[in-house]
Amino acid sequence: MNEELFELLGLTKREITIYRALLSLGPSAIRTIAEKAGINRGTTYDDLKEMQRKGIVTYLPKGKRRLFTSREPEVLLQLAEERRHSLNSAIDQLKTKVVPELHHLMPDFNTANVSYYEGDSGIELVLRDILNTVSKQNPRSYSIFSSKPIRKHLYRPFPNFTAQRIQKGIEVKVIAIGDGGEDAELSERKWIKTEGKVDAAYIAVYPPKCAIISLASANYPTAVVIESKEVAAAQKIIFDTLWGLL
């Protein structure tokens, strides 16, 4: 039996053990159940009372004693249905009442939400955020400033990024700083020629967010994601103006 499944039904590990013991024993006294389950008698009694409350155990009086017995396994389906009904009810209340009320408690002023990420795993989260955010918009498009030194490191943690972008029907415009880079499906690219050393940098503008990715020492990637309609709008104006001039 899958213990994790039982736990999802609100049963503890001890209760699962006792339930299994009862299934094999049939109607039994507390002492017998405790011995079969390998749990002390006092704890077994407390758990049996709780299991009785949950509806998976019943008892029969026999003289001065009680013989406990497990209900048929189908009772677990009833528990699952009850929990599903409660969860659906909770979700409905969260959507229609609780979450909107909590939003009203938040200060009514505009502020940028800034998140920091490090390492390959962090960069992958940022790249996935770009795809997830843009895929929900109309049109599905975003803009990028990208310098040559960062390109070989950027998609290292997410090598099929471009394939997923194309699959989602997302278009991208790229202003490449320095030589190199190739066009792909649903993408346009223009170049800014430079002389001398160019620092590794990647800026994605996908309103209401901007992501800035750079390399620290030893090619260790770091990223900052700014969620602000105002900042994203300003960056979009800069990008579109420069795009028109190239």
CYANA upper distance limits for C-alpha pairs under 8 A (distance plus 0.5 A):
  2 ASN  CA      6 PHE  CA      7.21
  3 GLU  CA      7 GLU  CA      6.74
  3 GLU  CA     13 LYS  CA      7.80
  3 GLU  CA     16 ILE  CA      7.90
  4 GLU  CA      8 LEU  CA      6.80
  5 LEU  CA      9 LEU  CA      7.22
  6 PHE  CA     10 GLY  CA      7.36
  6 PHE  CA     11 LEU  CA      6.21
  6 PHE  CA     12 THR  CA      8.26
  6 PHE  CA     16 ILE  CA      7.51
  7 GLU  CA     11 LEU  CA      5.34
  7 GLU  CA     12 THR  CA      6.48
  7 GLU  CA     13 LYS  CA      7.84
  9 LEU  CA     76 LEU  CA      8.16
  9 LEU  CA     79 LEU  CA      6.86
  9 LEU  CA     80 ALA  CA      6.51
  9 LEU  CA     83 ARG  CA      7.67
 11 LEU  CA     15 GLU  CA      6.44
 11 LEU  CA     16 ILE  CA      6.93
 12 THR  CA     16 ILE  CA      6.72
 13 LYS  CA     17 THR  CA      6.79
 14 ARG  CA     18 ILE  CA      6.71
 14 ARG  CA     47 ASP  CA      8.09
 15 GLU  CA     19 TYR  CA      6.48
 15 GLU  CA     47 ASP  CA      6.81
 15 GLU  CA     48 LEU  CA      8.20
 15 GLU  CA     51 MET  CA      7.54
 16 ILE  CA     20 ARG  CA      6.72
 17 THR  CA     21 ALA  CA      6.76
 17 THR  CA     37 ALA  CA      6.49
 18 ILE  CA     22 LEU  CA      6.65
 18 ILE  CA     33 ILE  CA      7.59
 18 ILE  CA     34 ALA  CA      8.31
 18 ILE  CA     37 ALA  CA      6.09
 18 ILE  CA     44 THR  CA      8.08
 18 ILE  CA     48 LEU  CA      8.48
 19 TYR  CA     23 LEU  CA      6.72
 19 TYR  CA     57 VAL  CA      8.45
 19 TYR  CA     70 SER  CA      6.90
 20 ARG  CA     24 SER  CA      7.08
 21 ALA  CA     25 LEU  CA      6.61
 21 ALA  CA     33 ILE  CA      7.10
 21 ALA  CA     36 LYS  CA      6.50
 21 ALA  CA     37 ALA  CA      6.21
 22 LEU  CA     26 GLY  CA      6.07
 22 LEU  CA     27 PRO  CA      7.73
 22 LEU  CA     28 SER  CA      8.01
 22 LEU  CA     33 ILE  CA      7.29
 22 LEU  CA     68 PHE  CA      8.34
 22 LEU  CA     69 THR  CA      6.45
 22 LEU  CA     70 SER  CA      6.05
 23 LEU  CA     69 THR  CA      8.16
 23 LEU  CA     70 SER  CA      6.50
 25 LEU  CA     33 ILE  CA      8.27
 26 GLY  CA     69 THR  CA      6.24
 26 GLY  CA     70 SER  CA      7.76
 27 PRO  CA     59 TYR  CA      8.29
 27 PRO  CA     60 LEU  CA      8.48
 27 PRO  CA     67 LEU  CA      5.87
 27 PRO  CA     68 PHE  CA      5.78
 27 PRO  CA     69 THR  CA      4.95
 27 PRO  CA     70 SER  CA      8.22
 28 SER  CA     32 THR  CA      6.73
 28 SER  CA     33 ILE  CA      6.90
 28 SER  CA     67 LEU  CA      5.25
 28 SER  CA     68 PHE  CA      5.88
 28 SER  CA     69 THR  CA      7.05
 29 ALA  CA     33 ILE  CA      6.83
 29 ALA  CA     65 ARG  CA      7.87
 29 ALA  CA     66 ARG  CA      6.77
 29 ALA  CA     67 LEU  CA      5.27
 29 ALA  CA     68 PHE  CA      6.75
 30 ILE  CA     34 ALA  CA      6.50
 30 ILE  CA     41 ARG  CA      7.21
 30 ILE  CA     44 THR  CA      7.63
 30 ILE  CA     45 TYR  CA      7.11
 30 ILE  CA     66 ARG  CA      8.31
 30 ILE  CA     67 LEU  CA      7.84
 30 ILE  CA     68 PHE  CA      7.79
 31 ARG  CA     35 GLU  CA      6.75
 31 ARG  CA     41 ARG  CA      6.67
 32 THR  CA     36 LYS  CA      6.71
 33 ILE  CA     37 ALA  CA      6.54
 33 ILE  CA     44 THR  CA      8.12
 34 ALA  CA     38 GLY  CA      6.27
 34 ALA  CA     39 ILE  CA      5.61
 34 ALA  CA     40 ASN  CA      6.34
 34 ALA  CA     41 ARG  CA      5.86
 34 ALA  CA     44 THR  CA      6.35
 35 GLU  CA     39 ILE  CA      7.18
 35 GLU  CA     40 ASN  CA      8.15
 39 ILE  CA     43 THR  CA      7.35
 39 ILE  CA     44 THR  CA      6.71
 40 ASN  CA     44 THR  CA      6.65
 41 ARG  CA     45 TYR  CA      6.68
 42 GLY  CA     46 ASP  CA      6.91
 43 THR  CA     47 ASP  CA      6.64
 44 THR  CA     48 LEU  CA      6.52
 45 TYR  CA     49 LYS  CA      6.84
 46 ASP  CA     50 GLU  CA      6.98
 47 ASP  CA     51 MET  CA      6.54
 48 LEU  CA     52 GLN  CA      6.48
 48 LEU  CA     57 VAL  CA      7.55
 49 LYS  CA     53 ARG  CA      6.82
 50 GLU  CA     54 LYS  CA      6.84
 51 MET  CA     55 GLY  CA      6.74
 51 MET  CA     56 ILE  CA      6.26
 51 MET  CA     57 VAL  CA      6.11
 52 GLN  CA     56 ILE  CA      6.46
 52 GLN  CA     57 VAL  CA      5.13
 52 GLN  CA     58 THR  CA      6.33
 55 GLY  CA     71 ARG  CA      8.39
 55 GLY  CA     75 VAL  CA      8.34
 56 ILE  CA     70 SER  CA      6.57
 56 ILE  CA     71 ARG  CA      5.78
 56 ILE  CA     72 GLU  CA      8.47
 56 ILE  CA     75 VAL  CA      6.97
 56 ILE  CA     76 LEU  CA      8.13
 57 VAL  CA     68 PHE  CA      7.40
 57 VAL  CA     69 THR  CA      6.30
 57 VAL  CA     70 SER  CA      5.03
 57 VAL  CA     71 ARG  CA      6.00
 58 THR  CA     68 PHE  CA      6.29
 58 THR  CA     69 THR  CA      6.01
 58 THR  CA     70 SER  CA      6.83
 58 THR  CA     71 ARG  CA      7.27
 59 TYR  CA     66 ARG  CA      6.61
 59 TYR  CA     67 LEU  CA      5.80
 59 TYR  CA     68 PHE  CA      4.63
 59 TYR  CA     69 THR  CA      6.34
 60 LEU  CA     66 ARG  CA      6.17
 60 LEU  CA     67 LEU  CA      5.63
 60 LEU  CA     68 PHE  CA      6.90
 60 LEU  CA     69 THR  CA      8.44
 61 PRO  CA     65 ARG  CA      6.52
 61 PRO  CA     66 ARG  CA      5.15
 61 PRO  CA     67 LEU  CA      6.80
 62 LYS  CA     66 ARG  CA      6.26
 62 LYS  CA     67 LEU  CA      7.25
 71 ARG  CA     75 VAL  CA      7.15
 73 PRO  CA     77 LEU  CA      8.36
 74 GLU  CA     78 GLN  CA      7.45
 75 VAL  CA     79 LEU  CA      6.90
 76 LEU  CA     80 ALA  CA      6.74
 77 LEU  CA     81 GLU  CA      6.68
 78 GLN  CA     82 GLU  CA      6.66
 79 LEU  CA     83 ARG  CA      6.70
 80 ALA  CA     84 ARG  CA      6.56
 81 GLU  CA     85 HIS  CA      6.61
 82 GLU  CA     86 SER  CA      6.72
 83 ARG  CA     87 LEU  CA      6.49
 84 ARG  CA     88 ASN  CA      6.55
 85 HIS  CA     89 SER  CA      6.65
 86 SER  CA     90 ALA  CA      6.65
 87 LEU  CA     91 ILE  CA      6.66
 88 ASN  CA     92 ASP  CA      6.72
 89 SER  CA     93 GLN  CA      6.80
 90 ALA  CA     94 LEU  CA      6.62
 91 ILE  CA     95 LYS  CA      6.67
 92 ASP  CA     96 THR  CA      6.59
 93 GLN  CA     97 LYS  CA      5.89
 93 GLN  CA     98 VAL  CA      6.69
 94 LEU  CA     98 VAL  CA      5.11
 94 LEU  CA     99 VAL  CA      5.85
 95 LYS  CA     99 VAL  CA      6.47
 95 LYS  CA    100 PRO  CA      7.84
 96 THR  CA    100 PRO  CA      7.40
 97 LYS  CA    101 GLU  CA      6.58
 98 VAL  CA    102 LEU  CA      6.68
 99 VAL  CA    103 HIS  CA      6.72
100 PRO  CA    104 HIS  CA      7.06
101 GLU  CA    105 LEU  CA      7.46
102 LEU  CA    106 MET  CA      7.62
111 THR  CA    228 SER  CA      7.52
112 ALA  CA    226 ILE  CA      6.87
112 ALA  CA    227 GLU  CA      6.06
112 ALA  CA    228 SER  CA      5.35
113 ASN  CA    226 ILE  CA      6.29
113 ASN  CA    227 GLU  CA      5.48
113 ASN  CA    228 SER  CA      7.20
114 VAL  CA    224 VAL  CA      7.39
114 VAL  CA    225 VAL  CA      6.20
114 VAL  CA    226 ILE  CA      5.13
114 VAL  CA    227 GLU  CA      6.80
115 SER  CA    224 VAL  CA      6.24
115 SER  CA    225 VAL  CA      5.68
115 SER  CA    226 ILE  CA      7.13
116 TYR  CA    222 THR  CA      8.14
116 TYR  CA    223 ALA  CA      6.33
116 TYR  CA    224 VAL  CA      5.20
116 TYR  CA    225 VAL  CA      7.00
117 TYR  CA    122 GLY  CA      5.23
117 TYR  CA    123 ILE  CA      7.23
117 TYR  CA    126 VAL  CA      8.35
117 TYR  CA    222 THR  CA      6.26
117 TYR  CA    223 ALA  CA      5.50
117 TYR  CA    224 VAL  CA      6.85
118 GLU  CA    122 GLY  CA      5.36
118 GLU  CA    123 ILE  CA      7.23
118 GLU  CA    220 TYR  CA      8.29
118 GLU  CA    221 PRO  CA      6.51
118 GLU  CA    222 THR  CA      4.93
118 GLU  CA    223 ALA  CA      6.77
119 GLY  CA    123 ILE  CA      6.88
119 GLY  CA    220 TYR  CA      6.62
119 GLY  CA    221 PRO  CA      5.69
119 GLY  CA    222 THR  CA      6.70
120 ASP  CA    124 GLU  CA      6.67
120 ASP  CA    156 ARG  CA      7.82
120 ASP  CA    157 PRO  CA      5.87
120 ASP  CA    221 PRO  CA      7.16
121 SER  CA    125 LEU  CA      6.92
121 SER  CA    157 PRO  CA      7.18
122 GLY  CA    126 VAL  CA      6.98
122 GLY  CA    222 THR  CA      8.03
122 GLY  CA    223 ALA  CA      8.00
123 ILE  CA    127 LEU  CA      6.73
123 ILE  CA    154 LEU  CA      8.13
123 ILE  CA    157 PRO  CA      7.76
123 ILE  CA    213 ILE  CA      8.27
123 ILE  CA    221 PRO  CA      7.61
123 ILE  CA    222 THR  CA      7.63
123 ILE  CA    223 ALA  CA      7.20
124 GLU  CA    128 ARG  CA      6.60
124 GLU  CA    155 TYR  CA      8.36
124 GLU  CA    157 PRO  CA      6.26
124 GLU  CA    158 PHE  CA      6.32
125 LEU  CA    129 ASP  CA      6.58
126 VAL  CA    130 ILE  CA      6.86
126 VAL  CA    211 ALA  CA      7.88
126 VAL  CA    223 ALA  CA      8.23
126 VAL  CA    225 VAL  CA      8.14
127 LEU  CA    131 LEU  CA      7.09
127 LEU  CA    158 PHE  CA      8.28
127 LEU  CA    161 PHE  CA      8.03
128 ARG  CA    132 ASN  CA      6.57
129 ASP  CA    133 THR  CA      6.34
130 ILE  CA    134 VAL  CA      6.53
130 ILE  CA    206 TYR  CA      7.42
131 LEU  CA    135 SER  CA      6.35
131 LEU  CA    165 ARG  CA      7.02
131 LEU  CA    170 ILE  CA      8.34
132 ASN  CA    136 LYS  CA      7.29
133 THR  CA    137 GLN  CA      7.58
133 THR  CA    206 TYR  CA      8.13
134 VAL  CA    140 ARG  CA      5.94
134 VAL  CA    141 SER  CA      6.89
134 VAL  CA    142 TYR  CA      7.61
134 VAL  CA    170 ILE  CA      7.68
134 VAL  CA    206 TYR  CA      7.22
135 SER  CA    140 ARG  CA      6.26
135 SER  CA    168 LYS  CA      7.06
135 SER  CA    169 GLY  CA      8.33
135 SER  CA    170 ILE  CA      7.20
136 LYS  CA    140 ARG  CA      7.86
137 GLN  CA    141 SER  CA      8.49
140 ARG  CA    169 GLY  CA      7.53
140 ARG  CA    170 ILE  CA      5.44
140 ARG  CA    171 GLU  CA      6.69
141 SER  CA    170 ILE  CA      5.95
141 SER  CA    171 GLU  CA      5.02
141 SER  CA    172 VAL  CA      5.95
141 SER  CA    173 LYS  CA      8.41
141 SER  CA    206 TYR  CA      8.13
142 TYR  CA    170 ILE  CA      8.46
142 TYR  CA    171 GLU  CA      7.19
142 TYR  CA    172 VAL  CA      5.61
142 TYR  CA    173 LYS  CA      7.12
142 TYR  CA    204 ALA  CA      7.78
142 TYR  CA    205 VAL  CA      6.45
142 TYR  CA    206 TYR  CA      5.49
142 TYR  CA    207 PRO  CA      8.44
143 SER  CA    172 VAL  CA      6.11
143 SER  CA    173 LYS  CA      5.37
143 SER  CA    174 VAL  CA      6.49
143 SER  CA    204 ALA  CA      6.31
143 SER  CA    205 VAL  CA      5.64
143 SER  CA    206 TYR  CA      7.19
143 SER  CA    236 LYS  CA      8.16
143 SER  CA    239 PHE  CA      7.89
144 ILE  CA    172 VAL  CA      7.86
144 ILE  CA    173 LYS  CA      6.72
144 ILE  CA    174 VAL  CA      5.24
144 ILE  CA    175 ILE  CA      6.65
144 ILE  CA    202 TYR  CA      7.60
144 ILE  CA    203 ILE  CA      6.06
144 ILE  CA    204 ALA  CA      5.00
144 ILE  CA    205 VAL  CA      6.67
145 PHE  CA    174 VAL  CA      6.48
145 PHE  CA    175 ILE  CA      5.44
145 PHE  CA    176 ALA  CA      6.55
145 PHE  CA    177 ILE  CA      7.68
145 PHE  CA    201 ALA  CA      8.37
145 PHE  CA    202 TYR  CA      6.13
145 PHE  CA    203 ILE  CA      5.49
145 PHE  CA    204 ALA  CA      7.04
146 SER  CA    150 ILE  CA      8.00
146 SER  CA    151 ARG  CA      7.95
146 SER  CA    174 VAL  CA      7.58
146 SER  CA    175 ILE  CA      6.86
146 SER  CA    176 ALA  CA      5.50
146 SER  CA    177 ILE  CA      6.37
146 SER  CA    201 ALA  CA      6.59
146 SER  CA    202 TYR  CA      5.00
146 SER  CA    203 ILE  CA      6.97
147 SER  CA    151 ARG  CA      7.50
147 SER  CA    176 ALA  CA      6.30
147 SER  CA    177 ILE  CA      4.95
147 SER  CA    178 GLY  CA      6.55
147 SER  CA    198 VAL  CA      7.57
147 SER  CA    199 ASP  CA      7.67
147 SER  CA    200 ALA  CA      6.30
147 SER  CA    201 ALA  CA      6.04
147 SER  CA    202 TYR  CA      6.90
148 LYS  CA    176 ALA  CA      7.79
148 LYS  CA    177 ILE  CA      6.81
148 LYS  CA    178 GLY  CA      6.01
148 LYS  CA    179 ASP  CA      6.98
148 LYS  CA    180 GLY  CA      7.10
148 LYS  CA    181 GLY  CA      8.08
148 LYS  CA    198 VAL  CA      8.02
148 LYS  CA    200 ALA  CA      7.42
149 PRO  CA    198 VAL  CA      7.69
149 PRO  CA    199 ASP  CA      7.23
149 PRO  CA    200 ALA  CA      5.35
149 PRO  CA    201 ALA  CA      8.16
150 ILE  CA    154 LEU  CA      6.45
150 ILE  CA    200 ALA  CA      5.19
150 ILE  CA    201 ALA  CA      6.57
150 ILE  CA    202 TYR  CA      7.62
150 ILE  CA    214 SER  CA      7.77
150 ILE  CA    215 LEU  CA      7.79
151 ARG  CA    155 TYR  CA      7.98
151 ARG  CA    181 GLY  CA      8.32
152 LYS  CA    156 ARG  CA      7.70
153 HIS  CA    219 ASN  CA      8.27
155 TYR  CA    159 PRO  CA      5.69
155 TYR  CA    160 ASN  CA      8.45
155 TYR  CA    161 PHE  CA      7.48
160 ASN  CA    164 GLN  CA      6.76
161 PHE  CA    165 ARG  CA      6.65
162 THR  CA    166 ILE  CA      6.70
163 ALA  CA    167 GLN  CA      6.63
164 GLN  CA    168 LYS  CA      6.67
165 ARG  CA    169 GLY  CA      6.89
165 ARG  CA    170 ILE  CA      5.91
165 ARG  CA    171 GLU  CA      8.27
166 ILE  CA    170 ILE  CA      6.37
166 ILE  CA    171 GLU  CA      8.13
166 ILE  CA    185 GLU  CA      7.23
166 ILE  CA    186 LEU  CA      7.12
169 GLY  CA    186 LEU  CA      7.98
170 ILE  CA    186 LEU  CA      7.35
171 GLU  CA    186 LEU  CA      5.29
171 GLU  CA    187 SER  CA      6.08
172 VAL  CA    186 LEU  CA      7.09
172 VAL  CA    187 SER  CA      5.31
172 VAL  CA    188 GLU  CA      6.99
173 LYS  CA    187 SER  CA      6.24
173 LYS  CA    188 GLU  CA      5.35
173 LYS  CA    189 ARG  CA      6.37
174 VAL  CA    187 SER  CA      7.98
174 VAL  CA    188 GLU  CA      6.64
174 VAL  CA    189 ARG  CA      5.13
174 VAL  CA    190 LYS  CA      6.81
175 ILE  CA    189 ARG  CA      6.39
175 ILE  CA    190 LYS  CA      5.51
175 ILE  CA    191 TRP  CA      6.13
175 ILE  CA    192 ILE  CA      7.55
175 ILE  CA    243 TRP  CA      7.78
176 ALA  CA    180 GLY  CA      8.40
176 ALA  CA    181 GLY  CA      7.84
176 ALA  CA    189 ARG  CA      7.42
176 ALA  CA    190 LYS  CA      6.59
176 ALA  CA    191 TRP  CA      5.20
176 ALA  CA    192 ILE  CA      6.61
177 ILE  CA    191 TRP  CA      6.52
177 ILE  CA    192 ILE  CA      5.48
177 ILE  CA    193 LYS  CA      7.06
177 ILE  CA    194 THR  CA      7.56
177 ILE  CA    198 VAL  CA      8.45
178 GLY  CA    191 TRP  CA      7.32
178 GLY  CA    192 ILE  CA      6.57
178 GLY  CA    193 LYS  CA      5.88
178 GLY  CA    194 THR  CA      6.18
178 GLY  CA    198 VAL  CA      7.98
179 ASP  CA    191 TRP  CA      7.83
179 ASP  CA    193 LYS  CA      7.54
182 GLU  CA    189 ARG  CA      8.41
183 ASP  CA    187 SER  CA      6.61
183 ASP  CA    188 GLU  CA      6.84
183 ASP  CA    189 ARG  CA      6.80
184 ALA  CA    188 GLU  CA      8.27
190 LYS  CA    243 TRP  CA      8.00
190 LYS  CA    246 LEU  CA      7.38
191 TRP  CA    246 LEU  CA      8.06
192 ILE  CA    246 LEU  CA      8.26
194 THR  CA    198 VAL  CA      8.22
200 ALA  CA    214 SER  CA      6.19
200 ALA  CA    215 LEU  CA      6.61
201 ALA  CA    212 ILE  CA      7.77
201 ALA  CA    213 ILE  CA      6.33
201 ALA  CA    214 SER  CA      5.18
201 ALA  CA    215 LEU  CA      7.80
202 TYR  CA    211 ALA  CA      8.39
202 TYR  CA    212 ILE  CA      6.27
202 TYR  CA    213 ILE  CA      5.53
202 TYR  CA    214 SER  CA      6.91
203 ILE  CA    210 CYS  CA      7.48
203 ILE  CA    211 ALA  CA      6.09
203 ILE  CA    212 ILE  CA      5.08
203 ILE  CA    213 ILE  CA      6.89
204 ALA  CA    210 CYS  CA      6.07
204 ALA  CA    211 ALA  CA      5.56
204 ALA  CA    212 ILE  CA      7.10
205 VAL  CA    209 LYS  CA      6.85
205 VAL  CA    210 CYS  CA      5.14
205 VAL  CA    211 ALA  CA      7.18
205 VAL  CA    232 ALA  CA      6.79
205 VAL  CA    235 GLN  CA      7.25
205 VAL  CA    236 LYS  CA      7.01
206 TYR  CA    210 CYS  CA      6.44
206 TYR  CA    232 ALA  CA      7.57
207 PRO  CA    227 GLU  CA      8.47
207 PRO  CA    228 SER  CA      8.30
207 PRO  CA    229 LYS  CA      6.84
207 PRO  CA    232 ALA  CA      5.71
207 PRO  CA    233 ALA  CA      7.37
208 PRO  CA    227 GLU  CA      6.24
208 PRO  CA    228 SER  CA      5.98
208 PRO  CA    229 LYS  CA      5.04
208 PRO  CA    230 GLU  CA      8.40
208 PRO  CA    231 VAL  CA      8.48
208 PRO  CA    232 ALA  CA      6.04
208 PRO  CA    233 ALA  CA      8.10
209 LYS  CA    225 VAL  CA      7.29
209 LYS  CA    226 ILE  CA      6.01
209 LYS  CA    227 GLU  CA      4.81
209 LYS  CA    228 SER  CA      6.42
209 LYS  CA    229 LYS  CA      7.48
209 LYS  CA    231 VAL  CA      8.29
209 LYS  CA    232 ALA  CA      6.09
210 CYS  CA    225 VAL  CA      6.18
210 CYS  CA    226 ILE  CA      5.73
210 CYS  CA    227 GLU  CA      7.06
210 CYS  CA    228 SER  CA      8.47
210 CYS  CA    231 VAL  CA      8.14
210 CYS  CA    232 ALA  CA      6.32
210 CYS  CA    235 GLN  CA      8.49
211 ALA  CA    223 ALA  CA      7.36
211 ALA  CA    224 VAL  CA      6.22
211 ALA  CA    225 VAL  CA      4.84
211 ALA  CA    226 ILE  CA      6.87
212 ILE  CA    223 ALA  CA      5.98
212 ILE  CA    224 VAL  CA      5.72
212 ILE  CA    225 VAL  CA      6.88
213 ILE  CA    221 PRO  CA      7.47
213 ILE  CA    222 THR  CA      6.26
213 ILE  CA    223 ALA  CA      4.79
213 ILE  CA    224 VAL  CA      7.09
214 SER  CA    221 PRO  CA      6.31
214 SER  CA    222 THR  CA      6.10
214 SER  CA    223 ALA  CA      6.90
215 LEU  CA    219 ASN  CA      5.73
215 LEU  CA    220 TYR  CA      5.86
215 LEU  CA    221 PRO  CA      4.97
215 LEU  CA    222 THR  CA      6.59
216 ALA  CA    220 TYR  CA      5.50
216 ALA  CA    221 PRO  CA      6.55
216 ALA  CA    222 THR  CA      7.41
226 ILE  CA    231 VAL  CA      8.31
227 GLU  CA    231 VAL  CA      8.37
227 GLU  CA    232 ALA  CA      8.16
228 SER  CA    232 ALA  CA      6.55
229 LYS  CA    233 ALA  CA      6.42
230 GLU  CA    234 ALA  CA      6.74
231 VAL  CA    235 GLN  CA      6.76
232 ALA  CA    236 LYS  CA      6.57
233 ALA  CA    237 ILE  CA      6.81
234 ALA  CA    238 ILE  CA      6.90
235 GLN  CA    239 PHE  CA      6.64
236 LYS  CA    240 ASP  CA      6.51
237 ILE  CA    241 THR  CA      6.50
238 ILE  CA    242 LEU  CA      6.69
239 PHE  CA    243 TRP  CA      6.44
240 ASP  CA    244 GLY  CA      6.67
241 THR  CA    245 LEU  CA      7.07
242 LEU  CA    246 LEU  CA      6.94
